[in-house]
Amino acid sequence: MSDGHETDKNIEIWKIKKLIKALEAARGNGTSMISLIMPPRDQISRVTKMLGDEFGTASNIKSRVNRQSVLGAITSAQQRLKLYNKVPPNGLVLYTGTIVTEDGKEKKVTIDFEPFRPINASLYLCDNKFHTEALSELLESDDKFGFIVMDGNGTLFGTLSGNTREVLHKFTVDLPKKHGRGGQSALRFARLRMEKRHNYVRKTAELATQFYINPATSQPNVSGLILAGSADFKTELSQSDMFDPRLQAKILNVVDVSYGGENGFNQAIELSAEILSNVKFIQEKRLIGKYFEEISQDTGKYVFGVDDTLKALEMGAVETLIVWESLDINRYQLKNSATGEIVIKHFNKEQESNQDNFRDAETKAELEVQDKMPLLEWFANEYKRFGCTLEFVTNKSQEGSQFCRGFGGIGGILRYQLDMRSFDDLSDGDDNGAKEPAPAALRRAGICPMLRKLCQSSNQATFYLEYEICFWLGLESEM
């Protein structure tokens, strides 16, 4: 669905969404909550001076409690700004103040960060809430889409990003028309005409690769591609073997337009408006559709549910981790009060309310909470360690809704076939209670031969080889 850069961007967007939700829910007493946004190229010294002036003004607030809260928030902002020599390239966002928690207690919070892309707003407000309107602009799509407008007179290559339209290149072509003359040379004329059409399509395909493939990453530099034209050239191009498969996968739509050139470009943009606005929706449907296809074909290259997905992650088997963006599961690090053993558990809201889940199943010893964090946040921080890509999906599409309701909102597409039932032996053991050694269970599941095959072809050979060595350690005689 996306390359590494796109994945990182999607995760940043998810973090901003989560932050906005938390900030909007926060409330304070009086006007002790400061919202401060500095655009790129702003001056730290200017804002520091402004805060100094505000400190003097706030000293005159009559209410002692409110005065102390406001002065405390301004002081926190001043102290945090001292950590910056200059405003970061994308600007600086700072929220600080005293909020009232759910149980009625007051809590001081300070949040500062550099946005993942430039923020063009300047803001300073003291209120009983945090103002997040400017952050919402970061969530607006800035995806770039490629357009190829191709007809019998020539081809235009262009891009559209937000409201900015750009023509990258255009060229004209003189193709011979069909005619009834020729006599015995009719076949030769037809052959020449087809040869020129073929060369025209080939040139267009080559230029498309030049303009829409980033040579540094060998990946498309556009989020989607629209093919437009008044003849059947656009269809011929989309189905041609000469057209780069990496770009074929990015085709969002093929549209008929009445004109060529820039007029055709404008018309193609209008006709594709609805599709472009739903591009994330389309990408999500394709991703989950691919996941469902693995299940329907029973390839064994899929996993779902928290426990099985985490097992596959630890083995490095997950290629694409798919998670519902509103998954309400927390990751607990628990310590056995009797043995001191640390265990990891994952609970939803209902399971959290059951105190039996916080006791050892055998000894009934209490499990003390050492750490708690949302599983989504843990995935966002740790997914790269497992060599996978992370995709957040919604439940707004039919496929997304089915994924959330039917599969618990968490699953993955695997690199190789894996039968998770074979790993029950690692914890359940046989009828006599004996546990099968982990390497033997893994070998029986047929993983190690597949890993060896991957080692020969994958650019992550070292990553897989480490796992294979661990799995096969001491089993060389059985190989």
N, C-alpha and C positions, 0 to 999 in steps of 0.2 A: 504493500500500500504506500509505503514511503521510505525514503532513504534516511540515513542517520541524521542529517541536518533537519529534515522535516519532522522526524520523531522528536528531536530535542525541542523544536519549536512547539509542537503539539503539547508536550509536557509542560513547557513554560506557560502556554495558554491555560492549561488545566490548573496550574498553580495560581495563576492570576484569578481565575474564576473562583477557586476555593478561598483565596484571600479576600476578594470582594464580598463574598457571601459572609465571611466572618466579620469583616469591618462594618458591613451594613447592619449586622445584628447587634453590634456593640453600642451601648448607651452609657452616658455619664451624667453626673450632677453638675448643673451650671454650664459654664462654657469652658470646660477644662480639657477639651479634646482638640488637638491641633492637627490640621491637614496641610501639609506643605509639599508642593511639587515645583521642582526647578527644571526648566528645559535645558537642552544642551547649550553650551556656550554662556550660560548664566554664571554669575560670580558668587563664590562662597562668601566673600567679604561683604557684598551688598546685602545678602540675606542675614548674615551675622549682625550687621549694623541695624537692620530692620528689627530683628528679634530683640536687640538691646533697647531700641525705642519702645517696642511693645512691652518690654519688662517694666519700663518706667511708667507707662500708661496703666498697666495692670496693677501696679502698686496702689492705685487710687480706688480700686474696687472696694465698696463698702462692706460687703459680706466677707467675713474673715475666712470662712471655709472655702468659698469660691475663689477668693483672692489667693489663698495658699495653693489651691489646686492648679490655677492658671499659671502662677509663678513657677510651680514645680514642673509643669509641662513645658514652659518656655525654656527653663534651665536644662531639661532633658534634651530638647531640640538643639540647644547651643552646644551641649557636650557631645552629642552625636555628630554634629557638623565638624567638630574639631578632628574627627577621624579622616576627613577628606581634605586633600590639598587643593583639589579642583573638582568641578562638577564632572561626573563620568560622561563618556561620549553619548550615551543614550538618555542622559538626564538623571535626576535623583528624585525619589519618592520617599517621604518621611511622614509617618503617623505616630503620634505620641500623646499620652494623656492618661487620666485615671478613669477606668470603666467600672461599671457595677456588674458583678457576676450574677449567675442565676440564683445563688443562695444569698444575695443581697450584700455581699462583701465588696469592698473597693480593691481594685487591682491596677497597678501601674503597668502600662504596656508601651513599648517603643519598637516600631517596625521601620526599617529603612532598607532600600534595595535599588539597584539600577534596573530599569525595564529591559526586556529582551529586544526591544526596538525603540527608536527615538520617540519621546513623548513631547508633543508641541504645545503643552499647556503650562501656564504659570499660575500658581494658586497658593494663597495663605488664608486660612480660615480658623477661627476659634469658635467652637459650637459644642452642643451636647451630643454630637454624633460625628463620625468620620465621613467626609465627602469623597465618594469614589467615582463620580461621573467621568472624570478625565481618564481613569483607568479603563473604563469600558471601551474607550477608543482603541486600546491595545488589542481588544478582542475582534475588532473589525478585520475582515480578510484583506490581506495585501498580496494574495496569490497572483502569480503572473500566468497568463494563458497565451498560448501560441495560436495564430491563425494562418492558414494557407488558403489563399483565394486563387483558384486555378481554372482557367478556361482555355478556349482555342486561340486566344490572342496573347496569353502570357500568364505569369504567376506573380503574386504578391505575398511576401512573408511579413507578418506583423505580430505585435504582442499587445496585450491589454492587462494593465495592473491598476485596480481601483478605477479611477476616472481618467487614467493616463493611457492614451493610445499611441503606439509608435510603429512606424513602418521601418522594418529592418532592411528590406531589399525588394526590388521588383525588376523583372526583365520581360521583354516581349519575345514572341516567337512567330515565325511565318510558316504555318503548316499548309501543305497542299490540300485543296478541296477535292471532294469526290466529283467525278465527271463521267459522262457516257462515251467520251472519245477514247481512241487508243487502238481499236482493232486488235491486232495480234499483240500489241504492247500493253493491253489493259492490265494483265496480270503483273507486268513489271511496274506499271504506275501504282497499282495497289500495294505492291511490296514496298516500294519506295515511301509511299504514304505511311504504311504501318511502321516502317523503320524510323521515320522521323518522329512519329508519335511515341515510339519506344524510347528514343533518345531524349525526347522532351520529358517524359515521366522519370527517366533515370536522372537527368539533370536536377529536376525538382526534388527527387528523393535525396540526392547528394547534398544539395543546399539545405534541405530540412535538417539533416544531420549536423551540418556545419553551424546552423543558427540555433538549434534547440537542444544540442547535446553539449554539456559542459566538458571540455577536454581534460580538465584537472581531475574531475571525479568520474568521468565516463557515464554520467547519469543525466537524464533530462533536466534542463534548467527551467522548465515550465510545469505547472501543476496539471495542465490539461491541454488538449489540442483540438481545434475545430477545423475541419476541412470544408471548404465552401467552393462553389462554382456554378456555372450555368450549363455545363455539359457533363458528360460522364467521366471526365478526367479525374475528378476528386475520388470517385468510387474506384476507378482503376488504380489510382495511387495507393489508396488504403488497403487494397488487396494484393498489391504488387510485392514480390519477393525482394525487390530492390529497396523498399521502404524499411527503414531501421525498425526491428522488432521492439526496441525500447520505446520508440515513438508510437508504434501501433498500439501498445498497451495504454498509452496516454490519450487516445482518441475519445473524446466525450460525445461528439456529434458530427454528422455529415449533413450539411444543409444546402439547399438549392437557393441561389441568388440570381437576380435578374441582370446584374452587371458584373464586370470585372474590375480590377484595380481598386482604387481607394473607395469608390462608391460601393463596390461589392463588399469591401472590408467593413464599412459602416453598416451595411444591411446584415451582414453575417453576425455582427455584434448584437444588433437588435433581435435577430431571430434566436440567438443563443442565450439571451438574458436570463431566462428562467433556469436553464441548465447550469449556467455559471454561478447563479446564486445558490444552487443546491449541490455544488461540487463535492463538499464534504459529505453530504447525504449520499451521493452516488458512490464515493470511495468507500463509505461505511458498508453500503449494500454489497459492493463487490467483495470486500474483505470477509464479511460474515458469510456471503454466498460461497466463497472458496472454502471456508471452514465447514459449512454444512455439506459441501460436496465431498470432502474427505470422510465425513460421517456416513453419508448415503452410500458411498462406494466401499465402506468398511475397509479403508486402507490401513488402519491402525496408526496413522500419522496424525492423531488428534488426541487431546486430553481435555477434561473439564472437571470442575469442582476444585475447591481450595486445596485439599490434601494431595490429590493426584497431580495437579498442576505444579505444586511446589516440589513434589518428588522429581518430576520431569525437569524442572528448572535446575535443581541441584545436580542433576546428571548432565546438564548442558544439552539436553535433547530438544528444548523448545526453540524454534526459529522465530515465531511470532507470538507474543503474549498478548491476548485480547482481554480487556477488562472494562466492565461497565463503569462509566465515569462517576456514578453515584453509588458505587458498591459500599455498603455500610457494614464493613467487617473490620475489627480491630486486631492488631497483632500484639499479643501479650508475651512478655518475658517473665516467667514465674520461677521462684526459688522454693524448693522443697524445704520446709522448716526443720524436718528431721534429718535429712541426708545432705542438704546443701546443694543438691543437684539442680541445675538450671534447665528448664524445659520451655519450649515455645508452643503456644496455643493460639488458635484463631477463633474468635467468638463474634457472633452477631448480637444485636441488642437483646434478643430473647435469651440467648445462651448466657449473656453477661449477668442477667438477673437470677440465674440459677447458681446458688452458692456451691452446689455439688461439683461444678466444673472447676472450682478453685480448691479442690481437695484431691489428694492422691487416691486413685481408684483402689489400690491394694491396701495401703496403710492408713488411709483416711487422714494423713498428715496435711496440714494447711499449706497451700501454695501461695507464697507472698508475691505480690506484684512488684517487680523490679523496674519494668518499663512497659509503656503502653503507647502505641501509635497506630493511626489508620493504616490498614494494609495497602491502600492505594498509595499513600505517601512513601511507604517502605519500597514498593515496586518502583516508584519514580526515582528513588535514590539509588536503588541497587540493581536495576535491570541490566545495566551494562556489564556487571560482574558475571552474568550468566551467558553472555554472548548472544542475546536475543534483541529483537526490536519490540517496543512497547506501543500498543495502539489502544487508545481510549475510544469507546463507542457509546452511543446514546440508546435510549429505548424508543426513539421517535419514529424509526422506520419499522416496517413489519418484521424484517429480519432481526433488527436490534431488539425489538420487544420479545421475540421468540427466544433469542439468545439469553436475555435477562431472566425470563420466566422459566424457561425449560432447562437451562444449563447453569443457573445460579449467577450469571453475570461474570464468570471467569473461566477461561479456557486457553488453549494454545494449539497452534499448528506445529507439528514436530518435524525435525530434520530427517528422521528415519522411523521405520515402523517399530512400535513399542507396545507390548501387552502389559498394562499396569497390574493385571491380576497375578502375573508371575512374581511380583514383588511382595505379595502378601506373606510369603515365606520368611521375609526378612524380619517380620514382627510377630507373625502367628506361630511359626514353627510347624512341625509335623504332629501326628496324633499323640506321640509320646512327649510332646512339649519341647523337643529339641529344635533349635533354630538352625536352619541351613546357612552356611557361611555366605556372606554377601557376594563374593566373587562367583561362587557356584550358582547362586540364584540368577545373577546377572548373565552368566554364561549361558544358563539354560534358557533365558529369555531371548537369546540370540542377538544381544546388543554388541558384544565385543567384535565379532566379525564385521558387523556393519560399521562400527567405529573405525576399524582398520581401513575399510574401503573409503570412508570419508577422509581419513588421514592422507590418503594418496591423492585426493582431488581437491580438498578444501584448503582455503587460505588460512583456516584456523587450525591447521594440522597440530600445532603444539598444544593447543587447548584440548583437542580430543585425545591426543596421545597421552596426556597426563591422566585422563580418566581411564584409558585402556590399561596403562601400566598398573594403576591402582586395582582395577578389577581382576587382572590376570596375575597379580603378584602371587608367586608360589604355585601356579597352576600350569607352568610351562610344559610339564610332562603330559598334560591332557590335551594340549593344543593339536 
